[in-house]
Amino acid sequence: MIKENANSPLQTQEDAMNDKLLPKKKTQGVVVFELENTNKVTVKFSNSDFKNIGSKTYNVQ
């Protein structure tokens, strides 16, 4: 859903994906995807050096 100001309700979290964090600080972010099927989706997380720091697999229904 897009608000009157053309921002989505997740705009703050989308914008946070470009923020730099101080050490030991946290933030919430979101990346929106449109899936083409119901296959499992694995999201891989990496740090600024592109080192893999984790992954999570989601079942899509």
N, C-alpha and C positions, 0 to 999 in steps of 0.2 A: 504494500500500500504506500503510495506517495503522498506526502503532506502538501499543503498549499504552497510551501516555500520550495517545493521540488526535492526535498530531502526525504529519504526513506526513514522509517523508524529506527533502522540500524545504522544511520549515517555516522553517529558518534563512534561506534565500534569500527566502522569501515575506515574512518579517518585515523583512528588509533593505529592502524596497521602501518602507517608511515611515521609514527612518532618514535623518537629515540628515548630509551629508558635509562635511568640511573641504575647503578648496581643495586641489586636486591629489591628493586621496585617491581610492581605488577601492574598490568593493564588487561583489559578485555578487548579482543578484536574479533572481527568476523570477515569472512570472505564468502560471497554469495556465488553459488554455481547453479546452473540449470542442467539437471541430469537427463540423459537420453534413454536410460533403461533402469532396471532394478538390480543390477549387479552390485556386489559389495564394493565399497569405496574405501581405499586406504589413503589416509592423509599422513604425509611425512613432514616432520618439523626439522628445520636446520637453523643453525646460528648464523651470525654475520660472516663467518668463515666458511659457510656452506657445509659444515660438519653436521652429520645426522645426529640429532639429539633426542629423537623419539618418533614414534608412529602410532596411529590408532586406526583400526578398521571398523567401519560402520556398515550395518545391514540396512539396505534401503527397501522400503515397502511401498 
